[in-house]
């Protein structure tokens, strides 16, 4: 089964469906990612904050899959935003992954109430990694419209993606629209609302009509809207289920019906980026 590629504004491509390793225990990451690669996933999304980059690297090294067939993303931790810290931590990411180049590196959170509100210098630092060839592309995660507007205005450097919370109960339209306005692709984290949408009667009705599961229908909804998604599961059966979403399509009415489930801010499952200020101890 072929996963579609999305062309980013820097003319590189990213698989639209990937595999996420958020909350995968470090000692189980290599085995879990190996299972995902066996299913057919070629896009792996990790982060410094997850503590499991080393396991991702071990799975990649053991897979025998050509490097050019894989797409690897990681993200900058919240405690290393200052430029020199960011440079050192990026070196550590490459070392943990066992790679000399990463496909995509993101600022994980803007942290507007930390570092004197300066996430612009952090963004300029990430751009250095593209210039020296160690990152193919750089982007951001959890950036609100004002955050995105600011880094583009002050640096002229446009992120290739903005990884934000998006699911049927929180479509995050303002951040999504701001990203699209800048030519930034939207990556949807928590695409199933941590499983919260799977019992929804609208989604279950549509799933029954297509002889698919609610998870498959929800992921398909993301795909048809143009989102890049990377569901996480430690079950090989569920990995295969999440991968099997390219043999059916939703009608425009079905896409609209699912989008209408949006609850606005009340549907958010994660922190609000305007106030989130967590720094690891």
C-alpha positions in Angstrom: 0.0 0.0 0.0 1.5 3.4 -1.0 1.4 6.3 1.4 0.9 9.6 -0.4 3.7 12.2 -0.2 3.1 15.9 0.6 5.5 18.3 -1.1 6.7 20.9 1.3 7.5 24.5 0.3 11.2 23.7 0.2 10.4 21.1 -2.5 11.2 18.2 -0.3 8.5 15.6 0.3 7.1 14.0 3.5 5.0 10.8 3.8 1.5 11.9 4.8 1.1 9.0 7.2 3.7 8.3 9.7 4.3 6.6 13.1 4.6 8.5 16.3 6.5 7.3 19.4 5.1 9.7 22.0 4.9 7.8 25.4 6.5 4.7 24.0 8.9 3.6 26.8 12.5 4.0 25.8 13.3 0.3 26.5 10.4 -0.7 24.2 11.0 1.8 21.4 13.4 -0.2 19.2 11.0 -3.2 19.2 7.9 -1.0 18.6 9.5 1.0 15.7 10.8 -2.2 14.2 7.2 -3.5 14.1 6.0 -0.3 12.5 8.7 -0.5 9.8 7.6 -4.1 9.1 4.0 -2.9 8.6 5.3 -0.4 6.0 5.6 2.9 7.9 8.6 5.0 6.6 8.0 8.2 8.5 8.9 8.2 12.2 8.1 11.1 14.6 10.0 11.4 17.8 11.3 14.2 20.1 14.0 14.9 22.6 11.3 15.2 25.3 10.1 11.7 24.7 13.5 10.2 25.7 13.4 7.5 23.1 15.4 8.8 20.2 18.1 6.2 20.8 15.5 3.4 20.4 14.3 4.9 17.1 17.9 5.0 15.9 18.5 1.4 16.9 15.4 0.2 14.9 16.5 2.2 11.9 20.0 0.7 12.0 18.7 -2.8 12.4 16.0 -2.5 9.7 18.2 -2.7 6.6 16.0 -0.1 5.0 17.9 2.4 2.8 18.2 5.8 4.6 16.7 7.6 1.6 13.5 5.6 2.1 13.0 6.8 5.6 11.7 10.2 7.0 12.8 11.0 10.5 11.5 13.9 12.7 12.6 15.0 16.1 11.9 18.1 18.2 13.9 20.5 20.4 13.3 20.1 24.1 11.9 23.0 26.1 15.0 23.5 28.3 17.4 24.1 25.4 15.9 27.1 23.5 19.0 29.4 23.9 21.1 29.2 20.7 24.2 27.5 22.1 22.0 25.0 24.1 20.0 24.3 21.0 23.1 23.6 19.0 24.5 21.2 21.6 21.1 19.4 21.9 20.8 19.0 18.2 24.2 17.3 18.1 22.9 15.0 20.8 19.8 14.1 18.8 21.9 13.2 15.7 24.1 11.1 18.0 21.2 9.3 19.7 19.6 8.6 16.3 22.8 7.4 14.8 22.3 9.7 11.9 24.4 12.4 10.2 21.3 14.1 8.9 17.7 14.4 10.1 14.9 15.0 7.7 12.9 17.4 9.9 13.7 19.2 13.2 11.1 21.2 15.0 10.8 23.7 17.9 8.5 21.6 20.1 6.8 24.5 21.9 7.1 28.2 21.5 7.1 28.9 25.3 6.1 32.6 24.9 6.3 33.2 28.7 9.8 31.8 28.9 13.2 33.1 27.6 11.9 36.7 27.7 9.5 35.7 25.1 12.2 35.0 22.6 11.6 32.1 20.4 12.9 34.0 17.3 16.5 33.4 18.1 15.7 29.7 18.6 14.1 29.6 15.2 17.2 31.3 13.6 19.4 28.6 15.2 17.3 25.8 13.7 17.8 27.4 10.3 21.6 27.0 10.8 21.1 23.2 10.7 19.6 23.4 7.2 22.4 25.6 6.1 25.1 23.2 7.3 23.3 20.2 5.8 22.5 18.3 9.0 18.8 19.0 8.7 16.9 18.7 5.4 14.0 20.9 6.7 13.0 22.7 9.9 9.6 23.6 11.3 7.7 24.3 14.4 5.2 22.7 16.7 2.3 24.1 18.7 2.8 27.6 17.2 -0.3 29.9 17.4 -1.0 32.3 14.6 0.8 35.2 16.3 3.9 33.0 17.0 4.0 31.9 13.4 3.5 35.5 12.0 6.3 36.7 14.3 9.0 34.3 13.2 8.2 34.7 9.5 8.1 38.5 9.8 11.3 38.8 11.8 13.4 36.2 10.0 11.9 35.7 6.6 12.3 32.0 7.2 9.1 30.0 6.8 8.7 26.7 8.6 7.8 23.7 6.4 5.3 22.4 8.9 3.5 23.4 12.1 2.7 20.3 14.2 -0.4 21.2 16.2 -3.2 19.4 18.0 -6.0 18.6 15.5 -8.8 16.1 15.7 -12.6 16.1 15.1 -13.3 17.6 18.6 -10.7 20.3 18.2 -10.1 21.3 14.6 -7.9 24.2 15.7 -9.0 26.3 12.7 -7.1 29.5 13.6 -3.7 27.9 13.8 -4.5 25.7 10.8 -5.6 28.7 8.7 -2.5 30.7 9.7 -0.2 27.8 8.8 -1.9 27.4 5.4 -1.7 31.2 4.8 2.1 31.0 5.1 2.4 27.9 2.9 3.1 25.8 6.0 1.8 22.2 6.0 -0.2 21.1 9.0 0.8 18.0 11.0 -1.9 16.8 13.4 -0.9 15.4 16.7 -3.4 13.5 18.8 -5.3 12.8 15.6 -7.8 10.6 17.5 -8.1 12.9 20.5 -6.3 10.2 22.5 -9.1 7.8 21.5 -11.8 10.2 22.6 -13.6 10.4 19.3 -13.7 6.7 18.6 -17.1 6.2 20.2 -18.7 9.3 18.6 -22.0 8.4 16.9 -21.3 10.4 13.8 -17.9 8.7 13.3 -19.2 5.2 14.1 -22.1 5.7 11.7 -19.7 6.7 8.9 -17.3 3.8 9.8 -20.2 1.3 9.5 -21.1 2.7 6.1 -17.6 2.1 4.8 -17.0 -1.2 6.7 -14.0 0.5 8.5 -13.2 1.2 12.1 -13.8 4.6 13.7 -10.0 5.1 13.9 -9.6 4.4 10.2 -12.4 6.9 9.3 -10.9 9.6 11.6 -7.4 9.1 10.1 -8.9 9.2 6.6 -10.7 12.4 7.5 -7.3 13.9 8.3 -5.8 12.6 5.1 -8.6 14.1 2.9 -8.2 17.5 4.6 -4.5 17.5 3.8 -3.2 16.9 7.3 0.0 14.9 8.0 -0.7 12.3 10.7 1.4 9.8 12.7 -0.8 7.8 15.0 0.9 5.9 17.8 0.2 2.3 18.9 2.3 -0.4 20.5 0.0 -3.1 19.0 1.1 -4.6 15.7 -2.6 -5.2 14.9 -3.5 -1.6 15.5 -0.5 -0.4 13.5 -1.8 -2.3 10.6 -5.3 -1.0 11.1 -4.1 2.6 11.1 -2.0 2.0 8.0 -5.0 0.5 6.1 -6.7 3.8 5.2 -5.9 4.2 1.5 -8.5 1.9 -0.1 -11.6 4.1 0.6 -12.6 7.8 0.5 -15.1 9.9 2.4 -17.7 12.0 0.7 -17.5 15.8 1.0 -20.6 15.5 3.2 -19.0 13.0 5.5 -15.8 15.2 5.9 -18.1 18.1 6.7 -20.1 16.1 9.2 -16.9 15.1 11.1 -15.6 18.6 11.0 -18.8 19.8 12.5 -18.0 17.9 15.7 -15.5 20.6 16.6 -16.0 21.8 20.2 -13.6 24.7 20.0 -11.3 25.3 23.0 -13.4 22.9 25.1 -12.2 20.1 22.8 -8.5 20.6 23.3 -6.9 17.7 25.1 -3.4 19.1 25.5 -1.9 22.3 26.9 -2.7 25.7 25.4 0.5 27.0 23.6 -0.1 30.5 24.7 0.4 29.6 28.4 2.3 26.3 28.4 5.6 26.9 30.0 6.8 23.4 31.1 10.6 23.1 31.5 11.9 19.5 32.3 13.5 19.3 35.7 
